[in-house]
Amino acid sequence: MLQPRPTILRGLVQRFEDRRAAYSATGTAETRQQMNDAAYTLCVTTGTRDIDTALMIARRLISLTPAPTPTAEPEPDPTPA
């Protein structure tokens, strides 16, 4: 099975959690649909059928790879001056 990059998974988990919080706060049909869309994407990405399993797998895969550390210096511009 292909494994998604941890940075992608971090973004998808954060997106789902943000949408879930928004739905809890507003309860509108629009925020529910956004939460469901985020859940679907996370399920497809992790190869699962329910959001609880998708979150468990995503968090496990994220934990296996250290978070990227910010670089102290900006990367050089590859375009010629």
C-alpha positions as CSV (number, residue, x, y, z in Angstrom):
1,M,0.0,0.0,0.0
2,L,1.2,3.5,-0.8
3,Q,1.8,5.7,2.2
4,P,1.0,9.4,2.1
5,R,3.7,11.8,3.1
6,P,3.5,12.8,6.8
7,T,3.1,16.5,5.9
8,I,0.1,15.7,3.8
9,L,-1.4,13.7,6.7
10,R,-0.7,16.4,9.2
11,G,-2.6,18.9,7.0
12,L,-5.6,16.5,6.5
13,V,-5.9,15.7,10.2
14,Q,-5.7,19.4,11.0
15,R,-8.3,20.2,8.3
16,F,-10.7,17.6,9.7
17,E,-10.3,18.8,13.3
18,D,-10.8,22.4,12.2
19,R,-14.0,21.4,10.3
20,R,-15.2,19.3,13.2
21,A,-14.7,22.2,15.6
22,A,-16.5,24.6,13.2
23,Y,-19.4,22.1,12.9
24,S,-19.6,21.8,16.7
25,A,-19.7,25.6,17.0
26,T,-22.2,26.3,14.3
27,G,-24.1,23.1,13.4
28,T,-24.9,24.4,9.9
29,A,-25.4,22.1,7.0
30,E,-22.5,23.8,5.2
31,T,-20.0,23.1,8.0
32,R,-21.3,19.6,8.3
33,Q,-20.6,19.0,4.6
34,Q,-17.1,20.5,4.9
35,M,-16.5,18.2,7.9
36,N,-17.8,15.2,5.9
37,D,-15.6,16.2,2.9
38,A,-12.5,16.4,5.1
39,A,-13.4,13.0,6.7
40,Y,-13.8,11.4,3.3
41,T,-10.5,12.7,2.0
42,L,-8.7,11.5,5.1
43,C,-10.4,8.0,4.8
44,V,-9.4,7.7,1.1
45,T,-5.8,8.8,1.9
46,T,-5.4,6.3,4.7
47,G,-7.3,3.5,2.9
48,T,-10.0,3.2,5.5
49,R,-13.8,3.5,5.7
50,D,-14.4,5.4,8.9
51,I,-13.0,8.5,10.4
52,D,-11.9,7.0,13.7
53,T,-9.8,4.4,12.0
54,A,-8.5,7.0,9.6
55,L,-7.4,9.3,12.4
56,M,-5.7,6.5,14.3
57,I,-3.8,5.4,11.2
58,A,-2.9,9.0,10.2
59,R,-1.6,9.8,13.7
60,R,0.4,6.6,13.8
61,L,2.0,7.3,10.5
62,I,2.7,10.9,11.5
63,S,4.3,9.7,14.8
64,L,6.7,7.4,12.8
65,T,8.3,10.4,11.1
66,P,9.7,13.4,13.0
67,A,8.1,16.8,12.3
68,P,10.1,18.9,9.9
69,T,12.3,21.5,11.6
70,P,12.4,25.0,10.3
71,T,15.6,26.0,8.7
72,A,17.6,28.9,10.2
73,E,18.6,30.3,6.9
74,P,16.3,30.8,3.9
75,E,17.0,28.6,0.9
76,P,18.9,30.3,-1.9
77,D,16.9,31.5,-4.9
78,P,17.5,29.1,-7.8
79,T,16.8,31.8,-10.4
80,P,19.9,33.5,-11.9
81,A,20.4,37.1,-10.8
